[in-house]
Amino acid sequence: MSESVPVSTAVIGGTGLQALAGFQAEAEHALQTPFGAPSAPVQEGRLDGRRCLFLARHGVPHRIPPHRINYRANLWALRELGADAVLAVNAVGGINPTMPPGRLVVPDQVVDYTWGRAHSYYDGDGVSAPVSDQLSELEHVDFTEPYDAGLRQRLLAAGNALGLQLDSAGTYAATQGPRLESAAEIRRLANDGCDVVGMTGMPEAALARELGLPYASLCIVVNAAAGLGTEPITLEAMSEVLEAGSARVAELLLVLIK
Ligand code: HPA
C-alpha cells in the first residue's frame, strides 16, 4: 500500500447487503491481487461525509457461492485501498433460542467447520518467492480473540446509541454450504457451543488477522437454524427478514463510521 492512500473503514456486504444505504460512490476499483480478483470492484465513496469502501462479498450480481468466494483477494484489495478496519455483515441462522429471526448479533468467537477453502496467506512452498515481504516469514497468528475488540466496541456503542437490541457476544459457526445444515448438524453445533451459523465468516476473519486488519462481524439472524423452527427454511422468508433488518444495519453502519 502506498503512503498516500487515505485510510478508511471498509464494509463487506453479504446476502441482503449488496449495496450500502446512504453511500455515495465516487470511484470503483477493479483490482487484481497476487491472489486473483476480488468478488466485485471495490466501491470507494462517502457515508455521511466519511470516506469508506464497500465490497459485495457474493459479487454483483449476487452469484458467488460461499465456498467459491476469493476471500484472500477481497481482503488484500481492501488493504491495498487503505482500509484500516473491516466490518463484515453476515446473514446467519439462529441456533441459540435467544437469537430469533430479526436479531442482530456481534459475535465474539468462531468455530470453523469449512474445508477446502484457501484459508491462509501463508501458502508458499518455501522455495518460490513470497508474494509480499510481509508474508515472507511463516507466522502463526494469534486467533484467541478472532474479532477486533475495539471495532466490536464501536459496533456495540453504535447499537446502543440507536437503542437497537443487539447481542454483544456469541459464537459463530462457519459451515461450508452452499446447502443449509441438517437438523443433526445443528444439534452438533449447539453442543459445540455455537449460537449462530453462517457460511462466510471463515476464512475471512482469519485472513484479516493475518493481514493485521482489525475485523468484526455484524450478524443478522434471518432464520431459525435447521430443525429449530416451525416453518421450512425458504429464501423468501429469509429475504423478508433481511429486507426488514437491512435498514437497521444501514443505520448502525452510519453511526459506526461517523
Ligand atoms: N445456515 C447457514 N448459513 C446461513 C443460514 C443457516 O441457517 N441462514 C443464513 N445463512
Residues whose N, C-alpha, C, O or C-beta is under 5 A from the ligand:
A	BS01	HPA	A91 V92 G93 V197 G198 M199 A225 A226
